[in-house]
Amino acid sequence: MSSFLQGKSILITGGTGSFGRRFVKTVLAHHDPRRVAIFSRDELKQYEFQQEIGDDRRVRFFIGDVRDRDRLLRAFDQVEIVVHAAALKQVPAAEYNPFEAVKTNINGAQNVLDAALDRGVSRVIALSTDKASSPINLYGATKLVSDKLFVAANAYVGSHDTRFSVVRYGNVVGSRGSVVPLFRKLAAAGEIPITDERMTRFWITLDQGVAFVISMLEKMHGGELFVPQIPSMKVVDLARAIAPNAKIRVTGIRPGEKLHEEMISVDDARRTLASDGFYVVQPDAEWWAQSGRPQGWQSAKPMPEGFRYTSDTNDNWLTVEQLKAMADA
């Protein structure tokens, strides 16, 4: 892993979520930061996480909400790097409470980038989702707006050295709300519901997601949307891997759910470069065009006309055996 984070002061919003917890543990164990600040709303989760990681003088806990700009300003003081992982991400909850999702995922994103500029943070990476590409539900739509806010923020940094980028990836094995523990629970009853046997999804582990974010923090110039090249899987294969003897019951696609997920649309692909193990979606902005392609992306290859990165057209697929190994890890 990169040593870019050594000696740095880092803050992660949503720091007690699945990604946040793994990110903090990884950074503390392998990157020797000067300070790691964990910013989240839930005091119980902070207490539980504090018991889990033990007494580490490098760690600070901040109770706060990304909706609260003043609290972010306080928390960002003397911070060099921010990873923005806080979000309302449950699709049904966002559909039923739409403006709550807007206040956290959009207004909160604006607060984060404003606080980062005002406090002189060096680099900020925001976590996105495959649902933000050609969104059909409110959660995806709010994350698309968030993505655009973070990319556009590079246009008005002025004399500040702050740079903003975005990382987008698919479903995470072992994250809170993951389908894996649900399938395991339902397997005991001998039947697993699948919305559609054709359904496919991108698949990434928590460790892979954390490693990718850390790597992109070092590589970013500001304005990029990074997408890892990761495998696809059939949801029905995942069910068979977890519960090979269970009956599959097809229930039909739910509102706001896609048959296949997309991470790069055909229109965004015109601005996409392929690098070593990941894609870089360049900003569709005058300031980026005027600066020319940054030195780090000179060797990256433009994608051909008509390319789109979707879970059903992916050329990298997981087998039932591979899915079982990932789910059991």
Protein Blocks (a to p, Z undefined) as FASTA:
>chain_A
ZZklgopacddehklbmklmmmmmmmmmmnopabdcdddfblklmmmmmmmnopafkbcc
ddddfklmklmmmmmgopabdcdfbdcfbfklmmmmmmlmmmmmmmmmmmmmmmmmmnop
abdcddddfklgopabfklmmmmmmmmmmmmmmmmnmmafbdcddddddddehiahiakl
mmmmmmmnopacdfbfkbccddddfklmmmmmmmmmmmpgbhpacddddddddfklmmmm
mmmmbccddebjaehiafbdcfbdfklmmmcccdehiacdddddfklmmnopafklmmpc
cddehiacdfklpcbdcdfklmmmmmmZZ
